[in-house]
Amino acid sequence: MAYSPQDYTFDLGALVNARGVVRLETKNKIDALEILIEALARRKEVTSKEKLRRAIKDREKILSTGIGHCLAVPHAKIAQVKEFCMVVGLSKTGIPFDSQDGRLVHIIFMIAAPELRHTEYLSILGLITRYFRDEQVRNRLLGTKDTKSAVAILTEAR
């Protein structure tokens, strides 16, 4: 039986968890990626920080993961990830990210995925792009004062 990405539902708040929301003060893309790699590599689902770092940076060299609408979705699918997990970086000032629309990035969703779960991976990407394309939703997330509020907004995504 073939599955489409819409057949999978994910709770973005659960993928992030309470330690996965990072307030970014940097205005530098490389520094932001490094901060988020460090945060994501601390997750129990990730067994190799170096392989994660290499995969994220190699993917970014191919084409910027700045997808427009002030969003970026750097990602890696590697064998050293046991289960999907994610961190979210929030930047009030914005970060130059070579985005498709040329705008600064304010929200970075960094995803680590198991190597062979492509369809589920596409479902997560689709959910992020659909839900956070809405400026009001992005502003609500950026305006959160604490991690619990940010995770609640992520959990609302459907």
Secondary structure, 3 states (H helix, E strand, C coil): CCCCHHHCCCCHHHHHCCCCEEECCCCCHHHHHHHHHHHHHCCCCECCHHHHHHHHHHHHHHCCCEEECCEECCEEEECCECCCEEEEEEEEEEECCCCCCCCCEEEEEEEEEECCCHHHHHHHHHHHHHHCCCHHHHHHHHCCCCHHHHHHHHHHCC
